[in-house]
């Protein structure tokens, strides 16, 4: 199956692994991420893993805050250089960076990855009782 844009390379940027899967493929591929991984290193690793895959566009799941499909803060669990990085130029293809989104009201967020993270947001305020220990360390 292809999107209106053609074949998609999907990228999940996690704190432990960067995982990729291309349209029409069943085999997920991955390489280690971590606190020193920069976006340039990520792109290089993805290109190596996807060298025998055909794709027209790239969709990246980014583990940090963003606005208008762009990171607005450096992720605390990866290297630096994500804010302002030109993903489309690096891949030579259109890129969509997928960020978490929230627009008023209430939201319970559960992040599943190497571990489980959670937070509760009510009317734009992060509820102190719902913060995970990782969020408390990072934001308090």
Secondary structure as UniProt FT lines:
FT   TURN            4..5
FT   STRAND          8..13
FT   STRAND          17..22
FT   TURN            23..24
FT   STRAND          29..32
FT   TURN            35..36
FT   HELIX           39..49
FT   TURN            50..52
FT   STRAND          57..61
FT   STRAND          66..67
FT   TURN            68..69
FT   STRAND          70..71
FT   TURN            76..77
FT   TURN            83..84
FT   HELIX           87..91
FT   STRAND          94..98
FT   STRAND          106..112
FT   STRAND          116..122
FT   TURN            123..124
FT   STRAND          125..126
FT   HELIX           128..130
FT   HELIX           133..139
//
